[in-house]
Amino acid sequence: MSARPELWIPGPTEVRAEILAELARPMIGHRTAEMEATIASLDAGLRALFGAGEHHEVAVHSVTATGLMELALRAVGPRVLCVVNGSFSRRFAEVGRALGKQVEVVETPLGTGADLEAARELLGAGAPFDAVTVCASETSSGVFTAPSEIGAILTPEARRGARLLVDAVTLLGAGPLDVERHRIDLALAGTQKALALPPGLGLFAASRSMLEAAPSSESYFLDARRIVETHRARKPPMTPTIPLLRALEAQLAAIADGELEARLDPGGPSAATGWERRFARHASMSARTRRFAAETEGVRVFGAEGVATSPAITALEIEGRSVPELLAGMTEDGFRIGAGYGELKTSCIRIGHMGDHPPARLEALLGCLAARLRRT
Ligand SMILES: Cc1ncc(COP(=O)(O)O)c(C=O)c1O
């Protein structure tokens, strides 16, 4: 039994020793040239991550992704349509209601894809909406709704003025996102998932047109325009999570450089950029986990037949075994994996194959899982 099990839950995930060392560096003031340089250094990586072009701004805010959901909804008018297919897509609706928005929901059961066609119909019929929300990688079920599909169905014409707000929490850093091409007005994520950093920092890209048209946010802290403007000036309006900013700087540089990816997956596509290698590694770990399910008796990928699964998380339905016993056994073997979410707690497990996990460690994990399944 290892002293501390490796973290393979659906987030937070393992943080590399080099990044932990960044976090331990002596503190600096946030009104310093050093801090300004750190914030400025983030933009190239953030732009690559979000696929931000000339129509989008990128920014960081010392708040988790849920805070950014509120920031996004404060930047749009009162009528919001939420596409719900699990607990995190439902959270957007809950945040909207908490803000007093008029929230309508298009809901499909856990394990199905987001019903974008139904949302398109609703957007096209009757009174217009100010915003539509979608979750790309539904962490509660492992179901994936690709940004390309979101953008192709919820086009600006189909939305009739509604802003497109996308939760990219378990997508960012695991797979490509292109807010420019897919005409996404605001995409948001935190740091504790596929970027393999501690939690506590929010990242987002927002369209300039949305920022210009945003109504009063009625918030000092969660005001998209203020956060974007102060990010551009490299002068955060409040004391930011300085260690996390420095950790993000180090991580973005390490990924772009390509050396980290070469180390994590020496067999990965060598001609590709660091980002492409990272996305390829996540896609291959996701495919490997699905293959494991297909080859293992009593195990199947959770969800509707043929539904797409996340590059970062796979939920597996386990038949005829005690899930709590299986999870305890895996912890003894040195791998902490997640239980199913909510009502799936005793029927499913979730594996967070994301961040800086090497495919070789996933092989080790699946080997232990196969052995535990035989014994449990
Ligand atoms: C898809 C998704 N959205 C939103 C959140 C909320 O993020 P946070 O807890 O960092 O606010 C999570 C957290 O797991 C998530 O997986």
The ligand as an SDF file (V2000), in Angstrom:
LIG
                    3D

 16 16  0  0  0  0  0  0  0  0999 V2000
  -18.4710   20.6060  -15.0410 C   0  0  0  0  0  0  0  0  0  0  0  0
  -18.2620   21.3610  -13.7700 C   0  0  0  0  0  0  0  0  0  0  0  0
  -18.7650   22.6020  -13.6660 N   0  0  0  0  0  0  0  0  0  0  0  0
  -18.6090   23.3370  -12.5570 C   0  0  0  0  0  0  0  0  0  0  0  0
  -17.9350   22.8530  -11.4660 C   0  0  0  0  0  0  0  0  0  0  0  0
  -17.7830   23.6860  -10.2540 C   0  0  0  0  0  0  0  0  0  0  0  0
  -16.4410   24.0230  -10.0760 O   0  0  0  0  0  0  0  0  0  0  0  0
  -15.9140   24.6250   -8.6820 P   0  0  0  0  0  0  0  0  0  0  0  0
  -16.2180   23.6000   -7.6520 O   0  0  0  0  0  0  0  0  0  0  0  0
  -14.4440   24.7840   -8.9370 O   0  0  0  0  0  0  0  0  0  0  0  0
  -16.6290   25.9030   -8.4590 O   0  0  0  0  0  0  0  0  0  0  0  0
  -17.3950   21.5440  -11.5230 C   0  0  0  0  0  0  0  0  0  0  0  0
  -16.6910   20.9730  -10.3680 C   0  0  0  0  0  0  0  0  0  0  0  0
  -16.4400   19.7940  -10.2810 O   0  0  0  0  0  0  0  0  0  0  0  0
  -17.5690   20.8030  -12.7030 C   0  0  0  0  0  0  0  0  0  0  0  0
  -17.0570   19.5690  -12.8130 O   0  0  0  0  0  0  0  0  0  0  0  0
  1  2  1  0
  2  3  1  0
  2 15  2  0
  3  4  2  0
  4  5  1  0
  5  6  1  0
  5 12  2  0
  6  7  1  0
  7  8  1  0
  8  9  2  0
  8 10  1  0
  8 11  1  0
 12 13  1  0
 12 15  1  0
 13 14  2  0
 15 16  1  0
M  END
$$$$
